[in-house]
Amino acid sequence: MRQWPAAFARFCYEFVVGDTPELALGVAVIIVGAWLLVRTVGPGTFWCIPLAVVVLMVATLWHAISGAPS
C-alpha cells in the first residue's frame, strides 16, 4: 500500500514528460505565456496559442530530424 504513491508519481512523470522534456516544458511555457497575455492584453489574443503550439511542434520535429544531441 505504501508503494502506490511512488508508482503513481513515476507514471505521471512518464506520461507528461516521456522522452521529450523540452516539449513538456514548452507546453508549460505556452500555457503560462497565454495566461499572461490574456490577462494583460485581453481575450482577443487567443489565436497565439495554436500558433505557439505549431511553432513548438516544428522546432521539436526539426531538433529530432537534425540528429542534434539532447
N, CA, C and O of each residue as an XYZ file, in Angstrom:
280
protein
N       0.815     -1.200      0.000
C       0.000      0.000      0.000
C       0.856      1.260      0.000
O       0.418      2.311     -0.468
N       2.063      1.158      0.518
C       2.905      2.343      0.612
C       3.660      2.598     -0.683
O       4.279      3.651     -0.834
N       3.621      1.658     -1.619
C       4.364      1.815     -2.865
C       3.562      2.515     -3.959
O       4.150      3.000     -4.926
N       2.262      2.580     -3.836
C       1.476      3.136     -4.922
C       1.690      4.629     -5.125
O       1.595      5.060     -6.274
N       1.973      5.469     -4.116
C       2.244      6.879     -4.427
C       3.491      7.062     -5.295
O       3.494      7.887     -6.209
N       4.530      6.310     -5.019
C       5.749      6.410     -5.825
C       5.492      5.888     -7.236
O       5.966      6.473     -8.210
N       4.753      4.804     -7.350
C       4.442      4.261     -8.672
C       3.563      5.232     -9.460
O       3.748      5.396    -10.666
N       2.625      5.865     -8.798
C       1.765      6.845     -9.466
C       2.569      8.068     -9.906
O       2.334      8.604    -10.989
N       3.505      8.509     -9.086
C       4.356      9.646     -9.444
C       5.225      9.300    -10.647
O       5.395     10.128    -11.542
N       5.777      8.095    -10.680
C       6.575      7.675    -11.836
C       5.723      7.623    -13.102
O       6.166      8.036    -14.174
N       4.496      7.112    -12.970
C       3.591      7.059    -14.113
C       3.279      8.461    -14.624
O       3.316      8.701    -15.830
N       2.973      9.387    -13.719
C       2.657     10.755    -14.125
C       3.841     11.413    -14.816
O       3.669     12.105    -15.819
N       5.037     11.203    -14.291
C       6.230     11.772    -14.908
C       6.416     11.217    -16.315
O       6.661     11.977    -17.252
N       6.303      9.910    -16.471
C       6.472      9.299    -17.787
C       5.367      9.719    -18.746
O       5.609      9.870    -19.944
N       4.152      9.909    -18.229
C       3.035     10.305    -19.078
C       3.190     11.738    -19.566
O       2.936     12.020    -20.737
N       3.600     12.646    -18.689
C       3.707     14.061    -19.048
C       5.020     14.350    -19.760
O       5.021     14.987    -20.814
N       6.125     13.899    -19.209
C       7.433     14.238    -19.764
C       7.838     13.243    -20.841
O       8.179     13.648    -21.952
N       7.808     11.973    -20.540
C       8.157     10.953    -21.520
C       9.587     11.082    -21.999
O      10.509     11.239    -21.199
N       9.769     11.014    -23.315
C      11.098     11.073    -23.914
C      11.551     12.491    -24.231
O      12.733     12.711    -24.495
N      10.646     13.449    -24.212
C      10.990     14.809    -24.617
C      10.623     15.821    -23.528
O       9.535     16.397    -23.551
N      11.530     16.033    -22.582
C      11.225     17.012    -21.532
C      11.112     18.430    -22.073
O      10.405     19.253    -21.492
N      11.799     18.735    -23.183
C      11.687     20.085    -23.736
C      10.286     20.354    -24.278
O       9.836     21.500    -24.273
N       9.600     19.332    -24.738
C       8.233     19.503    -25.200
C       7.293     19.785    -24.026
O       6.421     20.648    -24.125
N       7.465     19.071    -22.927
C       6.648     19.322    -21.743
C       6.906     20.723    -21.197
O       5.971     21.419    -20.802
N       8.162     21.132    -21.174
C       8.495     22.479    -20.718
C       7.919     23.526    -21.665
O       7.415     24.555    -21.214
N       7.986     23.278    -22.959
C       7.428     24.211    -23.933
C       5.930     24.387    -23.772
O       5.421     25.503    -23.875
N       5.226     23.309    -23.523
C       3.779     23.397    -23.312
C       3.470     24.200    -22.049
O       2.540     25.007    -22.034
N       4.250     23.980    -20.994
C       4.044     24.754    -19.765
C       4.302     26.238    -20.013
O       3.562     27.085    -19.513
N       5.340     26.558    -20.778
C       5.636     27.960    -21.095
C       4.514     28.572    -21.943
O       4.139     29.725    -21.734
N       3.986     27.813    -22.883
C       2.883     28.311    -23.705
C       1.655     28.596    -22.851
O       0.996     29.619    -23.033
N       1.344     27.701    -21.923
C       0.165     27.898    -21.078
C       0.320     29.130    -20.204
O      -0.597     29.947    -20.113
N       1.471     29.271    -19.562
C       1.697     30.438    -18.696
C       1.753     31.718    -19.528
O       1.187     32.741    -19.141
N       2.434     31.660    -20.668
C       2.516     32.836    -21.528
C       1.153     33.267    -22.055
O       0.856     34.460    -22.106
N       0.330     32.310    -22.444
C      -1.011     32.634    -22.923
C      -1.852     33.236    -21.807
O      -2.608     34.179    -22.039
N      -1.727     32.705    -20.612
C      -2.467     33.247    -19.477
C      -2.054     34.695    -19.209
O      -2.900     35.563    -18.993
N      -0.744     34.941    -19.225
C      -0.263     36.302    -19.001
C      -0.703     37.248    -20.118
O      -1.074     38.391    -19.854
N      -0.662     36.778    -21.352
C      -1.066     37.608    -22.477
C      -2.550     37.959    -22.408
O      -2.930     39.102    -22.660
N      -3.371     37.000    -22.074
C      -4.804     37.255    -21.966
C      -5.099     38.197    -20.800
O      -5.983     39.049    -20.899
N      -4.361     38.048    -19.691
C      -4.565     38.928    -18.535
C      -4.158     40.366    -18.833
O      -4.793     41.300    -18.343
N      -3.099     40.559    -19.636
C      -2.605     41.913    -19.881
C      -3.242     42.564    -21.111
O      -3.580     43.747    -21.076
N      -3.408     41.809    -22.189
C      -3.905     42.394    -23.433
C      -5.417     42.213    -23.573
O      -6.134     43.153    -23.916
N      -5.881     41.019    -23.309
C      -7.306     40.746    -23.433
C      -7.559     39.424    -24.119
O      -6.634     38.800    -24.639
N      -8.817     38.994    -24.122
C      -9.137     37.678    -24.673
C      -9.028     37.605    -26.191
O      -9.133     36.515    -26.754
N      -8.825     38.709    -26.858
C      -8.678     38.688    -28.314
C      -7.364     38.082    -28.777
O      -7.133     37.946    -29.978
N      -6.524     37.728    -27.860
C      -5.224     37.164    -28.215
C      -5.218     35.643    -28.191
O      -4.155     35.028    -28.113
N      -6.391     35.034    -28.258
C      -6.487     33.571    -28.187
C      -5.781     32.896    -29.346
O      -5.367     31.744    -29.218
N      -5.631     33.576    -30.473
C      -5.013     32.999    -31.662
C      -3.537     32.664    -31.451
O      -2.968     31.881    -32.211
N      -2.913     33.248    -30.428
C      -1.484     32.992    -30.217
C      -1.219     31.579    -29.701
O      -0.113     31.067    -29.876
N      -2.186     30.947    -29.080
C      -1.977     29.607    -28.525
C      -1.760     28.568    -29.631
O      -0.768     27.842    -29.574
N      -2.636     28.462    -30.632
C      -2.363     27.483    -31.692
C      -1.082     27.793    -32.462
O      -0.370     26.876    -32.873
N      -0.785     29.072    -32.658
C       0.442     29.449    -33.352
C       1.666     29.011    -32.551
O       2.625     28.495    -33.125
N       1.646     29.209    -31.250
C       2.775     28.799    -30.405
C       2.927     27.284    -30.389
O       4.050     26.780    -30.374
N       1.831     26.557    -30.392
C       1.900     25.091    -30.407
C       2.487     24.599    -31.720
O       3.296     23.672    -31.722
N       2.095     25.202    -32.836
C       2.657     24.809    -34.132
C       4.155     25.098    -34.174
O       4.929     24.271    -34.655
N       4.572     26.258    -33.678
C       5.993     26.594    -33.648
C       6.748     25.601    -32.771
O       7.834     25.153    -33.140
N       6.195     25.257    -31.631
C       6.846     24.288    -30.745
C       6.965     22.921    -31.407
O       8.009     22.276    -31.305
N       5.920     22.474    -32.077
C       5.968     21.175    -32.745
C       6.993     21.161    -33.878
O       7.721     20.182    -34.040
N       7.053     22.230    -34.657
C       8.024     22.297    -35.746
C       9.445     22.308    -35.184
O      10.325     21.628    -35.710
N       9.670     23.071    -34.125
C      11.003     23.121    -33.524
C      11.408     21.767    -32.957
O      12.562     21.363    -33.105
N      10.502     21.070    -32.323
C      10.801     19.753    -31.767
C      11.068     18.745    -32.875
O      11.989     17.935    -32.772
N      10.274     18.790    -33.926
C      10.482     17.885    -35.058
C      11.805     18.173    -35.740
O      12.528     17.242    -36.097
N      12.136     19.432    -35.927
C      13.399     19.808    -36.551
C      14.583     19.330    -35.706
O      15.584     18.850    -36.238
N      14.457     19.466    -34.404
C      15.504     19.008    -33.496
C      15.681     17.490    -33.603
O      16.807     16.995    -33.587
N      14.589     16.765    -33.712
C      14.662     15.302    -33.797
C      15.227     14.852    -35.141
O      16.009     13.903    -35.194
N      14.843     15.515    -36.215
C      15.316     15.125    -37.538
C      16.787     15.475    -37.738
O      17.523     14.736    -38.392
N      17.212     16.597    -37.175
C      18.587     17.034    -37.390
C      19.608     16.127    -36.689
O      20.798     16.175    -36.998
N      19.148     15.322    -35.768
C      20.056     14.414    -35.063
C      20.898     15.101    -34.021
O      21.915     14.559    -33.588
N      20.498     16.278    -33.612
C      21.249     17.016    -32.594
C      21.149     16.288    -31.266
O      20.098     15.737    -30.939
N      22.230     16.277    -30.496
C      22.163     15.609    -29.195
C      21.240     16.362    -28.243
O      21.134     17.587    -28.303
N      20.583     15.626    -27.377
C      19.633     16.230    -26.440
C      20.306     17.042    -25.384
O      19.637     17.612    -24.523
